[in-house]
Amino acid sequence: MFRVTAIFKTHKISKLFDNVFDAIEFKEDAEAYYPIKVTFEKGYAPMRTFIVNSWNSIMDMNHNPLKNIPDLQVRHLIMQVLAWMWCIVFAMLVGSWTVFGISAIAHVMLLGAVAITVGTFETAKRKPTAFTAFQSRNGRGAGGEHE
């Protein structure tokens, strides 16, 4: 992670970059406007970025090692099994099967909602015409009559 900051008389511009070449290009562009000072920091990452990257490395099927499994449903199933495993571990740690039931239901609902959202977004990206059936025509068919 790289952070480039350009300080002008009236304002300050700061941007984060993952790619060093993009950071260098931004630094050169900023220098063209004659700032008072330009800083280039390597290895800078705010806490928010660390938290998001940590979450994605475990919970996002497109970032963790499950991304190598081509079938989305299989990836989702494996994430569900892992979630249930952690529910059992947590319940045994706490010592209550009631906690397991609540935790298992919560994990199924959370991961199910994530899977439905990802599936909806992928469908919208790859085949947006699939949603044309939901367009409202006030309950009328193409010819104006009720279907």
NORHU-V891745 format. One record per helix or strand. SS is the DSSP state (H for helix, E for strand). FROM is the first residue (numbers start at 1). LEN is the number of residues. If there is no record, write none. Layout:
# NORHU-V891745
SS:FROM:LEN ; SS:FROM:LEN
This chain:
# NORHU-V891745
E:2:6 ; E:12:6 ; H:20:12 ; E:37:6 ; H:47:13 ; H:65:4 ; H:72:23 ; H:97:30 ; H:128:7 ; E:140:1 ; E:146:1
